[in-house]
Amino acid sequence: MVSLKTLTKAATYIAVGGITAAMIMKVKLEDKIRSQPYYKDSLKLLRSHPGAVQLLGEPIKDLGFDVGEESKKFGGGKIDSFAVPVRGRNTRGKYYFWAELQDDRWCIRRAELELDSEPDRRLLIKGEAQLE
């Protein structure tokens, strides 16, 4: 018969292996999204906006996001309110963007920055009237 100690070790190894595999998958999915044109273009827009740079401070870095929640916002060639946590030298916040696929090219339609210190206000980075 197998001892309780052996079963405990096996369960621990399986749990650690499963958690590690889940973390690796999450990082790989985030990297895949980060390499997409809509993601790169939207962050380029944020980093080039003088107001956002002044509020957040440079360098502006994107942080990990909830892949499961954000993937629900994709569909029909559109992305609605994709939320990316961001951090600068001065403060943190969430960057929201809306994008649409047109003629095999992603266009950022709207982008907003919400600071953690002021969650009820958003800085408009790009609006629908400011089309490329």
Salt bridges, closest charged atoms under 4 A:
GLU30 OE2 - LYS26 NZ 2.40
GLU30 OE1 - ARG34 NH1 3.25
ASP62 OD2 - ARG34 NE 2.88
ASP62 OD1 - ARG47 NH2 3.53
GLU69 OE1 - LYS72 NZ 3.54
GLU70 OE1 - LYS73 NZ 3.15
GLU100 OE1 - ARG109 NE 3.61
GLU112 OE2 - ARG110 NE 2.73
GLU112 OE1 - ARG122 NH1 2.65
GLU114 OE1 - ARG122 NE 3.24
GLU118 OE1 - ARG121 NH1 2.85
GLU132 OE1 - ARG105 NH2 2.96
GLU132 OE2 - LYS126 NZ 3.28
